[in-house]
């Protein structure tokens, strides 16, 4: 499945990814190319989540990552040996100290082996190998991650470090070629003679020095060609270790994110049921916190077919869709999710269709864009299990046709291998849905805040909880109260109320 920029932004996944903090260029590359675990890959996803759980235990045992909430880790991975906990802070520091030191040298290995590395490239490769050796020594003392092993590179490091000093600096050592010691000794003696020579002798000495310099350059080129061929013979091992570094870095970054935001490990359900408890959307929650407001956590149970959410305007229905989609995307990319507990199946595709026009609408109306995106999704997912979230589907056309199309879509989705969640203001849609939720709505009566910000006045009165409702329960009628709380022009309000 393609995680398009539009889907990442509309779901909030982009907001989450921007707070993911890999420490190495390989970790950042891994974060840009997240793996999507589709149905049938449950075992691989379980391994990924086990590794994130282990990384979270490491962070928790070592400290150093501030947590906004205490994460609940529902994992089957082995717990850390208590006897090793006292050493974990220094061991983890040894690992995390190395990760930011790596440079991205993948481009150097995209070459013909007969095209020699220059001195800067050889320095970068030696720096990589020295840092890799330090990291693997620290990693060997930690509990091992599953399916994560480094290819030994001591032979390549010894090749670039003939003196065995393990310093990152590189130069063409005299040990590389039997002719270099004598030539450099001769050149050094000649340079002393040049410094002591008079004006008449110096030109001949300089010519002789130039000749020796050319010979030295040719010998060094011969050495660099030999080093390049021998290093390029290990190209796949270099690239494999870079990928392993990226995976390790990404495990640590995912775990750090989970610790910071109190995320929970999702349980992979065996059927199409989705169970979410204490669900929240971190981006919305942070925006509310900045305004001094709290996010109302949500509980949702979804099964095959289409579930409908109805409720007041500004009641958080769209946030419910975005929160559910975000949880599914995170789970299927191997992240912990922003909830107190989560049981989630795997889908071939997860889609979110919001009721507005935007980039990529191609000049279509809001309704035309919805229909176009829906049709493309249905064509792509024939014979596959998918999840679809629809916000106020068909509200952009006339109400009679819109309601009929929404009801037809709910019935049609019930015949497919999918789980769907739709918000609507149309009556009659919940009659044909598999389940029905209603936002509790404007249930609080508050006096004395007439001069406050209208949005805050609505928020104080709104109960954002989702409550199970019977099929066919009428959609709430809160538009009049919302308009009144938003201080709509009094004369217009009188006409509106008279026409109800």
Phi, psi and omega in degrees: 000141179269124176272084184293158178300321180298314179295318180298319182286317183290328180278336187099000179297323180298320178300317179295313183297329178290345178257004173278132190235069171298151186260346184240161176297332180285325175293321179293324176295320178296323179291331178280344182235057184298140177279137176259119181268107185270170174308137185097349180249028181300320181296317179295321179293321178300318177298317178300314181292325174301318181291322175295320178297319177296317178299323178294320176298321178298313179297318181295319181289326183273340184073188173095353176241109181296135181252131174288325178219162178279117182288148175254114184260099178268085187228155178262001181292148180301140176287156180289146177293120182304330181293339181267353188297326185295334182268351187297319180306313182289324179294317180292324176297322178299327179284309185288340176292328184281323189303316180290347183280344183288143172252154181277104183250015182300324181297331181294333182269002176266073186205166170286131180302340179277353177267105192291148170296146172272177185295324179295318179295319178295323174299314182296321180292318178295319177301318178300313184291321177297315180293321178298319179297318179296319181293316183293330175295319177290319182297324182297338181268354180264160172303135187284142170280151181288140176054037181225103181220144180265143175282127180301136183231021182300322181299317179291321179294318177299327179297319181270355182227064185298337179276348178070025183272346178057037173264145184289342181294150179226139169212163179283101183290152177296341180291345183284336185213133184296337182273346185293317182303312182294319182296316182290326176296318178296318180295320179296316178297321180295321180293326174294320179295322179298319181295331182265349187285154175274177184301326183285326183276334190297318182303316181294321179294321179294321177297319179294321178296319178299319180297317179294323179296319178298317179297319179297317179299320180293320178295319179294323176297319177299318178296314182297323177296318179294316179298319181298313180299319182288323178288320180294336175295339177256019184306312183296327177291319175302310183295323178297319179292325176295320177295319179296319175301317179297318179295314179300314179298320181290322175303313181295321180291318177299318181292321178298319177298315180298320179292318183296321186253006178065043181279164182239148175287128178284143171270134181274116181279151184273343178243198184270012183281139175245126177232119181233130179235135180063036182290141175215159175254114189297325181293313179294319180299320180291321178297319178294320181299322179296336178264007180078021181244160181252148174276132176275114181294152186242147172243130183221139171233117181237146177224183183305144184098196186248128172258139184247138174245127174240165179157180186295153169300143181065023182266005175089017181295316180295324178297324177299317178297310183297321180295318180294314180298317180300318179299316180294316180298315180297313181302313186282358170252011174082028177255159164284161189243162185272077181202172175272332171201153183206130172237116191226140172272174175257142180238152173291328180211145175236126185232149177227119179243108180266152187273068173201167173269159182189192178305135179088004180286342175062029180083000179287154172290172177303314180293317180297321179295316179302312182296319180298313180294321179297315181297317179298319180296314182296325178291319183291329191256018177302127180078007181241159173271130180221163174242137181226128173246128183236128181256111176053049184302135176069020178284348183273005176241184185293146190302323183293311179291322180299315180296319180295319180292320179298317179296318180298319181294319178300316179295319182294317180298332178293345178266355184255168176274077184210163168239129184229153179223123185231134170263146181202154170252002182277131172290150175092345181287320181293342179300327186254007182275160176289328179205162185221128172242148172234140170291134181306320169091200184279082187252352184259134177258119182229137180242155171089011179242029185299334182270000183281171176302129184303322180296320178292324179298319178293316183299322180295328184269345187272133169257111188274000182296145174269128181240138178297135182230152180288153174304140177084357177299132185296149177292141180301150179245085184244006185299320181297315181294321179296316179298321180294317180292333178273007175060044175298148181317124185305319181297320177293323179296321178297317178295319179299312183293323180292335185267357180289000000 
